[in-house]
Amino acid sequence: MTRRRAAESGFTLLEILVALVVLGFLMVGLSQGVRFGLRAWDTETRLVDERADMDGVERVLRQLVQQADPGEFSDPAEFHGEERTMTFPTRLPLAAAGLPTRDVDVGLGVDARRRLVLRFTPHPHAERLVPAAVPAEAVLLEGVDHIELSYLRWPDQGGGWVSNWSAPTLPVMLRIKLVFPEGDPRHWPEIVAAPMRARFEE
């Protein structure tokens, strides 16, 4: 009698197997949930980092354009712009001034390694008697297919946006568009910036 009651109060092999199967499903679901959460966290962190990088690049480009040297009546602006590259004299932010002068000649473009690169050398304030220094190089952003640049003309120049600039004055505004390789999820709205430095500024 005692043995029969013990057998009735215990678990059968089938019940144990069913319990193990259910437990296995629960463990798989929990594992997938944790993996999904970690993957979502990693994606969000990466997007935040990329957005922070792009915000920093946008600030740098805006400051360089805003501080572009407008030149003087006897010494016109040395701004040269093409569809995918541009060079011009400008002034570095005070925080970035580690050179003998904050006034620099910069060149912006995307190199063969798909990097948005800024090259700069000190801007000469007199006729150069020695060869120009080798440009310093700063990589602003990785994984860029190309940039598209356009320049807004003054009304007396015909107005409208053009893809090349060689006039003896600065454009009214610049438009900078970053184009990423096909399949890259990043998207960056166009940057529109205007030179703000006064012609007679010290």
Sequence and secondary structure as in RCSB ss.txt:
>XXXX:A:sequence
MTRRRAAESGFTLLEILVALVVLGFLMVGLSQGVRFGLRAWDTETRLVDERADMDGVERVLRQLVQQADPGEFSD
PAEFHGEERTMTFPTRLPLAAAGLPTRDVDVGLGVDARRRLVLRFTPHPHAERLVPAAVPAEAVLLEGVDHIELS
YLRWPDQGGGWVSNWSAPTLPVMLRIKLVFPEGDPRHWPEIVAAPMRARFEE
>XXXX:A:secstr
 HHHHHHHHS  HHHHHHHHHHHHHHHHHHHHHHHHHHHHHHHHHHHHHHHHHHHHHHHHHHHHHHT   B SSS
B   EE SS EEEEEE  GGG  SS SEEEEEEEE TTSEEEEEEEE  SS   S     EEEEEEES  EEEEE
EE  GGGT SEES B  SS  SEEEEEEE  TT       EEE     TT  
